[in-house]
Amino acid sequence: MANNKPTLYTCLSPALLHLYDLRNAVVVIIDVFRATSTIASALHNGAQCVIPVDEVAKAIALSKNIEGSIAAGERDGQIAEGLQHGNSPLEYDRDFIGNRTLVLTTTNGTRLLQMALDNEADTIITGSFPNLSAVCDFLIKQNKNVVLGCAGWKDRYNLEDTLFAGAVISRIKENFTIHCDSSLSAEIQYDLAKDDLHGFAPKLTHYHRLVDRFGLIEDIRFCMTPDIANVLPLYKEGMLLKG
Amino acid sequence: MANNKPTLYTCLSPALLHLYDLRNAVVVIIDVFRATSTIASALHNGAQCVIPVDEVAKAIALSKNIEGSIAAGERDGQIAEGLQHGNSPLEYDRDFIGNRTLVLTTTNGTRLLQMALDNEADTIITGSFPNLSAVCDFLIKQNKNVVLGCAGWKDRYNLEDTLFAGAVISRIKENFTIHCDSSLSAEIQYDLAKDDLHGFAPKLTHYHRLVDRFGLIEDIRFCMTPDIANVLPLYKEGMLLKG
């Protein structure tokens, strides 16, 4: 019997994205600490949309032209120079972000999104633990090929993005044809960590970057809590909108 | 107290090699299925040296100039066109390879070795389960920075190379400063698989490429048996010699 399920691949670093055919695929941009968690948080709390941009100057310029919008972002884990707001999901509560536009620039996540666009991805969404179920439901419904794109850290592998890929795979694998060791590895590691994601976090290099240097333990907790901001950020004409 | 231990990083794909500084480092070329297992096998069985080359035509030309040498290699898992010998560690027993030179070209491992040379690696060795202890002993003795270089499959991540990196890390981690999620991931997965490497093998995509298509189950067994050909292949002036 022919296997007509769509394929699912996991791409462990933006530097490997060229190995995958994105043209008929839904690409999930994964930047758990913290861009895609922040995007879920903002949309969940009523932001009109999130506009991801690759440069700080672009964020500022664009924000000036959109009434009531907020230019925000980080470089190397801190609020980027020239901006007043950063990349913490906890900054964007309903009182602050409701009905406003967030123009966001980050080190890894927004860059990968741009690369997916350049590689002609069919559909782009963003994913992280706070919107795990929304991502899984969407992927099953679409019934298209999937590439889980881990943003990593400056092209290096990071494990929190891989863990999220594993979480998605463990939920939706029956609906897809999966033959790649990246996906196998993601699922194996998620299975090992899933019962205590918060306890696992201190093993991660990125945890130390965020917690030891900047004290962002509450950010980490948010970013590793499944379905705490369960919306689907869907990219359309330059914007991420609640799908 | 200052930590003066050398660093250890794991590079999960040749396409990520540029992220690491190889200039003062020992680079371990890892291509478990099967190039670096075959290299260990040939040297263990008395080959004078193994000459890794990147093209079939080069292998043939070079072999013609070295008396009694053997040109060998594979492309896509099969003996490469124009060659009589392939990339199976079991082909190179003592009767056949003793005192001869093996000129070897493979899809992934020899390519990564060339990349390490181009990136000015200080020292290059090859590693796989058959020579696990020899690799670990050498790395501890050298006391230099280490990059564990996984050859992967056409730049894609593969888990058997990562498992070997994890095996090395689990044995020598006390001697190195290790802050990278690739190394963490390698060790986690090795810990999970180590008690039954042969049982774990059927999960790997490369296993199916080699076993389902070419029936090479005995090759797999050899390649996943620690210390069955426990020599140290050390690269020097174009050749891999018993170190």
Interface residues (C-beta under 8 A of the other chain):
Chain A: L12 S13 A15 L16 L19 K154 D155 R156 Y157 N158 L159 T162 H179 C180 D181 S182 L184 S185 I188 Q189 L192 K203 L204 T205 H206 H208
Chain B: L12 S13 A15 L16 L19 K154 D155 R156 Y157 N158 L159 T162 H179 C180 D181 S182 L184 S185 I188 Q189 L192 K203 L204 T205 H206 H208
